[in-house]
Amino acid sequence: MKTHPLALVALIAVALSAVAPSAAEPATIARAVADPARPAGDRNYDAVRKPAQVLAFAGVKPGEAVAEYLPGGGYYTRMLSDIVGPKGKMYALETTTWGKENIANTQSAVKGLGNVTLDLTPLGQFHVPEKVDVFWTTNNYHDLHVPKYAKVDMSVFNKAVFDSLKPGGIYIIVDHAAATGTGAKDSPTLHRIEKRIVIDEVTGAGFKLAGESNALHNTSDDHTRKVFDLHYKTDQFILKFRKP
């Protein structure tokens, strides 16, 4: 069932209660979520992925420059592009490591988005031509811990993110939670990662933890199943870091 834009505005207003006043207006986010140009396949996941709450927590604003790491099919790319608007910029940072089909999927997703530039590099690398306001990645941080994809030095990667941001810039990480004490052990198999490991790695690069949201916390997920079997009905954490 399609949610009416006015209902989305009310929903986002609640989520914005913990967000700085400079965040995008609720109506801006509501329009991005309700954009009829979004594919039906994306909109069908909105009930479980809760993009309105995630975007409100992140606080992305019109006119900002956003780098999205591993956008895949563009679920968030389209909405972020709408929010930053014609005066903003989006850099879609996709990997060549996962093959031509994955690249084609991302190319299709960003086609026609006039404020989006596509960058292609091996996993664990990226290029941005300017300092950005927000560095964003959803459900992919754990992939940087999968040795068969690439042997990524996470201290180097997170320092590169740090250097890509303006002072005060925001680093948003959403990912599937692993059981307490497992660290990144389940990243290659279950495609999960423990929140504590992410916080330790990112703050180790100089970031400050600015907040977290429980919008995607799911107590019915016992952290033992592959995330692909649950179709986003996983327990997920949403972390916001700030570059001092």
HELIX and SHEET records of a PDB file:
HELIX    1   1 PRO A    5  ALA A   15  1                                  11    
HELIX    2   2 LEU A   16  ALA A   18  5                                   3    
HELIX    3   3 PRO A   26  ALA A   34  1                                   9    
HELIX    4   4 ALA A   40  ARG A   43  1                                   4    
HELIX    5   5 ASP A   46  ARG A   49  1                                   4    
HELIX    6   6 PRO A   51  ALA A   58  1                                   8    
HELIX    7   7 TYR A   75  VAL A   84  1                                  10    
HELIX    8   8 GLY A   99  VAL A  110  1                                  12    
HELIX    9   9 TYR A  141  HIS A  145  5                                   5    
HELIX   10  10 MET A  154  SER A  164  1                                  11    
HELIX   11  11 LYS A  195  GLY A  204  1                                  10    
HELIX   12  12 VAL A  227  ASP A  229  5                                   3    
SHEET    1   A 7 VAL A 116  THR A 121  0                                        
SHEET    2   A 7 LYS A  89  THR A  95  1                                        
SHEET    3   A 7 ALA A  65  TYR A  69  1                                        
SHEET    4   A 7 VAL A 132  THR A 138  1                                        
SHEET    5   A 7 LEU A 165  HIS A 176  1                                        
SHEET    6   A 7 GLN A 236  ARG A 242 -1                                        
SHEET    7   A 7 LYS A 208  SER A 213 -1                                        
END                                                                             
